[in-house]
């Protein structure tokens, strides 16, 4: 399931990183790769890039990603593969 939820999380985080850091920032590029393919190598690279950011930037990116996910419930429900419509 992390392949789905991880992708959704990294897509939201990537959008935040593009706005705050710019498309060509190394961290943004690492997050983009994790959003495309959240395998262990890409996730570790994104985590390392995130850990290299100043704390206030990291906190802002996480807040932006969390807000985007919170405001778009379909992003979370989509990770369930349609099971939300079943009772």
Residue frames as a rotation matrix with the C-alpha (Angstrom) as fourth column:
UNK 1
0.559 0.829 0.000 0.00
0.829 -0.559 0.000 0.00
0.000 0.000 -1.000 0.00
UNK 2
0.178 -0.541 -0.822 2.91
0.329 -0.755 0.568 2.41
-0.928 -0.371 0.043 0.55
UNK 3
-0.712 -0.437 0.550 3.46
0.641 -0.084 0.763 2.44
-0.287 0.896 0.340 -3.19
UNK 4
-0.014 0.803 0.596 0.05
0.797 -0.351 0.492 4.12
0.604 0.481 -0.635 -3.49
UNK 5
0.851 0.369 -0.374 -0.08
0.525 -0.626 0.576 6.24
-0.021 -0.687 -0.727 -0.35
UNK 6
0.020 -0.930 -0.366 3.61
0.597 -0.283 0.750 7.05
-0.802 -0.234 0.550 -0.65
UNK 7
-0.571 -0.171 0.803 3.08
0.808 -0.293 0.512 8.26
0.147 0.941 0.306 -4.18
UNK 8
0.439 0.828 0.347 0.14
0.678 -0.559 0.476 10.43
0.589 0.026 -0.808 -3.08
UNK 9
0.730 -0.234 -0.642 2.17
0.489 -0.477 0.730 11.91
-0.477 -0.847 -0.234 -0.22
UNK 10
-0.315 -0.948 -0.038 5.21
0.610 -0.233 0.757 12.57
-0.727 0.215 0.652 -2.40
UNK 11
-0.249 0.310 0.917 3.03
0.862 -0.360 0.356 14.16
0.441 0.880 -0.178 -5.10
UNK 12
0.825 0.565 0.011 1.67
0.478 -0.708 0.521 16.62
0.301 -0.425 -0.854 -2.53
UNK 13
0.491 -0.733 -0.471 5.16
0.412 -0.281 0.867 17.20
-0.768 -0.619 0.164 -1.15
UNK 14
-0.406 -0.639 0.653 6.52
0.874 -0.063 0.482 17.73
-0.266 0.767 0.584 -4.67
UNK 15
0.293 0.591 0.751 3.92
0.724 -0.650 0.229 20.41
0.624 0.477 -0.619 -5.39
UNK 16
0.950 0.035 -0.310 4.91
0.265 -0.617 0.741 22.17
-0.166 -0.786 -0.595 -2.17
UNK 17
0.122 -0.990 -0.068 8.62
0.557 0.011 0.831 21.88
-0.822 -0.139 0.553 -2.99
UNK 18
-0.189 -0.134 0.973 8.10
0.958 -0.241 0.153 23.31
0.214 0.961 0.174 -6.48
UNK 19
0.695 0.553 0.460 6.42
0.440 -0.833 0.335 26.38
0.568 -0.031 -0.822 -4.98
UNK 20
0.956 -0.264 -0.127 8.94
-0.008 -0.457 0.889 26.92
-0.293 -0.849 -0.439 -2.18
UNK 21
0.200 -0.969 0.147 12.19
0.119 0.173 0.978 25.71
-0.973 -0.178 0.150 -3.73
UNK 22
0.148 -0.103 -0.984 11.72
-0.913 -0.396 -0.096 25.75
-0.380 0.912 -0.152 -7.50
UNK 23
0.912 0.376 -0.163 11.62
-0.409 0.797 -0.444 22.87
-0.037 0.472 0.881 -9.99
UNK 24
0.520 -0.776 -0.357 15.37
-0.122 0.347 -0.930 22.52
0.845 0.527 0.086 -10.35
UNK 25
0.153 -0.439 0.885 16.26
-0.980 -0.182 0.079 22.44
0.126 -0.880 -0.458 -6.67
UNK 26
-0.664 -0.519 -0.538 17.97
-0.490 0.846 -0.211 19.11
0.565 0.124 -0.816 -5.84
UNK 27
-0.849 0.412 0.329 15.46
-0.145 0.418 -0.897 18.37
-0.507 -0.809 -0.296 -3.10
UNK 28
0.095 0.920 -0.380 12.54
-0.743 -0.188 -0.642 19.01
-0.662 0.343 0.666 -5.44
UNK 29
-0.042 -0.196 -0.980 14.09
-0.897 0.439 -0.050 16.67
0.440 0.877 -0.194 -8.01
UNK 30
-0.935 -0.335 -0.111 14.54
-0.241 0.836 -0.494 13.92
0.259 -0.435 -0.862 -5.40
UNK 31
-0.522 0.826 0.214 10.94
-0.262 0.083 -0.961 14.30
-0.812 -0.558 0.173 -4.23
UNK 32
0.153 0.564 -0.812 9.73
-0.959 -0.113 -0.259 14.19
-0.238 0.818 0.524 -7.84
UNK 33
-0.508 -0.410 -0.758 11.48
-0.604 0.797 -0.026 10.85
0.615 0.444 -0.652 -8.32
UNK 34
-0.976 0.187 0.114 9.87
0.021 0.600 -0.800 9.46
-0.218 -0.778 -0.590 -5.16
UNK 35
-0.181 0.958 -0.222 6.49
-0.581 -0.287 -0.761 10.70
-0.793 -0.009 0.609 -6.44
UNK 36
0.054 0.138 -0.989 7.03
-0.971 0.239 -0.020 8.87
0.233 0.961 0.147 -9.74
UNK 37
0.313 -0.080 -0.946 8.32
-0.055 0.993 -0.102 5.67
0.948 0.084 0.307 -8.18
UNK 38
0.411 -0.106 0.906 8.27
-0.856 -0.388 0.343 5.43
0.315 -0.916 -0.250 -4.37
UNK 39
0.640 -0.298 -0.708 10.65
0.281 0.949 -0.146 2.51
0.715 -0.105 0.691 -4.12
UNK 40
0.751 -0.311 -0.583 13.07
0.623 0.043 0.781 2.26
-0.218 -0.949 0.226 -1.21
UNK 41
-0.292 -0.939 0.182 15.97
0.949 -0.260 0.181 3.90
-0.123 0.226 0.966 -3.06
UNK 42
-0.305 0.243 0.921 13.93
0.430 -0.828 0.361 6.90
0.850 0.506 0.148 -4.20
UNK 43
0.773 0.634 -0.013 12.33
0.261 -0.300 0.917 7.34
0.578 -0.713 -0.398 -0.78
UNK 44
0.435 -0.701 -0.566 15.75
0.827 0.063 0.558 7.25
-0.356 -0.711 0.607 0.95
UNK 45
-0.537 -0.648 0.541 17.10
0.817 -0.560 0.140 9.82
0.212 0.516 0.830 -1.51
UNK 46
0.093 0.659 0.746 14.10
0.239 -0.742 0.626 12.09
0.966 0.120 -0.227 -0.90
UNK 47
0.875 0.213 -0.434 14.45
0.449 -0.024 0.893 11.72
0.180 -0.977 -0.117 2.86
UNK 48
-0.016 -0.962 -0.273 18.15
0.951 -0.098 0.292 12.57
-0.308 -0.255 0.917 2.68
UNK 49
-0.539 -0.139 0.831 17.41
0.576 -0.781 0.243 15.64
0.615 0.609 0.501 0.55
UNK 50
0.502 0.799 0.330 14.66
0.194 -0.476 0.858 16.73
0.843 -0.367 -0.394 2.94
UNK 51
0.720 -0.276 -0.637 16.95
0.685 0.139 0.715 16.25
-0.109 -0.951 0.289 5.94
UNK 52
-0.352 -0.920 0.171 19.46
0.936 -0.343 0.082 18.58
-0.017 0.189 0.982 4.26
UNK 53
0.027 0.454 0.891 17.00
0.414 -0.816 0.403 21.48
0.910 0.358 -0.210 4.27
UNK 54
-0.868 -0.184 0.461 16.88
-0.286 -0.573 -0.768 24.09
0.406 -0.799 0.445 7.02
UNK 55
-0.832 0.524 -0.180 14.38
0.510 0.596 -0.621 23.01
-0.218 -0.608 -0.763 9.65
UNK 56
-0.366 0.738 -0.566 11.99
-0.168 -0.651 -0.740 25.90
-0.915 -0.176 0.362 9.00
UNK 57
-0.428 0.179 -0.886 11.83
-0.904 -0.089 0.419 25.03
-0.004 0.980 0.200 5.28
UNK 58
-0.902 0.065 -0.426 11.25
0.015 0.993 0.118 21.36
0.431 0.100 -0.897 6.03
UNK 59
-0.685 0.684 -0.251 8.45
0.412 0.080 -0.908 22.20
-0.601 -0.725 -0.336 8.47
UNK 60
-0.286 0.579 -0.764 6.84
-0.614 -0.722 -0.318 24.52
-0.736 0.378 0.562 5.92
UNK 61
-0.633 0.005 -0.774 7.00
-0.699 0.426 0.574 21.86
0.332 0.905 -0.266 3.18
UNK 62
-0.906 0.296 -0.304 5.45
0.375 0.892 -0.252 19.23
0.196 -0.342 -0.919 5.43
UNK 63
-0.511 0.749 -0.421 2.73
0.132 -0.416 -0.900 21.68
-0.849 -0.515 0.114 6.49
UNK 64
-0.357 0.344 -0.869 1.98
-0.866 -0.471 0.169 22.50
-0.351 0.812 0.466 2.85
UNK 65
-0.772 0.022 -0.635 1.81
-0.340 0.830 0.443 18.80
0.536 0.558 -0.633 1.89
UNK 66
-0.845 0.475 -0.245 -0.38
0.494 0.518 -0.698 17.96
-0.204 -0.711 -0.672 4.89
UNK 67
-0.403 0.702 -0.587 -2.73
-0.295 -0.707 -0.643 20.85
-0.866 -0.087 0.492 4.06
UNK 68
-0.478 0.188 -0.858 -3.02
-0.875 -0.019 0.483 19.72
0.074 0.982 0.174 0.44
UNK 69
-0.846 0.145 -0.513 -3.84
0.085 0.987 0.139 16.16
0.526 0.074 -0.847 1.49
UNK 70
-0.754 0.562 -0.340 -6.25
0.419 0.012 -0.908 17.32
-0.506 -0.827 -0.244 4.17
UNK 71
-0.321 0.629 -0.708 -8.10
-0.505 -0.746 -0.434 19.56
-0.801 0.218 0.557 1.72
UNK 72
-0.136 0.250 -0.959 -8.37
-0.946 0.253 0.201 16.85
0.293 0.935 0.202 -0.94
UNK 73
0.054 0.205 0.977 -9.95
-0.696 0.710 -0.110 13.77
-0.716 -0.674 0.180 0.64
UNK 74
0.931 0.308 -0.198 -10.07
-0.350 0.591 -0.727 12.09
-0.107 0.746 0.657 -2.77
UNK 75
0.141 -0.955 -0.260 -6.27
-0.771 0.058 -0.634 11.87
0.621 0.290 -0.729 -2.63
UNK 76
-0.590 -0.307 0.747 -6.51
-0.764 0.513 -0.392 9.68
-0.262 -0.802 -0.537 0.46
UNK 77
0.322 0.809 0.492 -9.57
-0.493 0.587 -0.642 7.75
-0.808 -0.035 0.588 -0.69
UNK 78
0.669 -0.120 -0.734 -7.86
-0.711 0.187 -0.678 7.04
0.219 0.975 0.040 -4.00
UNK 79
-0.435 -0.898 0.060 -5.19
-0.855 0.392 -0.340 5.12
0.281 -0.199 -0.939 -2.12
UNK 80
-0.329 0.395 0.858 -7.87
-0.550 0.658 -0.514 2.67
-0.768 -0.641 0.001 -0.98
UNK 81
-0.987 -0.156 -0.041 -8.50
-0.119 0.533 0.837 1.51
-0.109 0.831 -0.545 -4.51
UNK 82
-0.487 0.868 -0.100 -12.20
-0.476 -0.167 0.863 2.26
0.732 0.468 0.495 -4.43
UNK 83
-0.594 0.254 -0.763 -12.91
0.585 0.787 -0.194 0.31
0.551 -0.562 -0.616 -1.27
UNK 84
-0.951 0.248 -0.185 -14.49
-0.033 -0.675 -0.737 3.42
-0.308 -0.695 0.650 0.27
UNK 85
-0.459 0.830 -0.315 -17.53
-0.850 -0.308 0.427 2.91
0.257 0.464 0.848 -1.92
UNK 86
-0.247 0.336 -0.909 -18.07
0.055 0.941 0.333 -0.61
0.967 0.032 -0.251 -0.58
UNK 87
0.036 0.332 0.942 -19.97
-0.929 -0.336 0.154 -1.15
0.368 -0.881 0.297 2.66
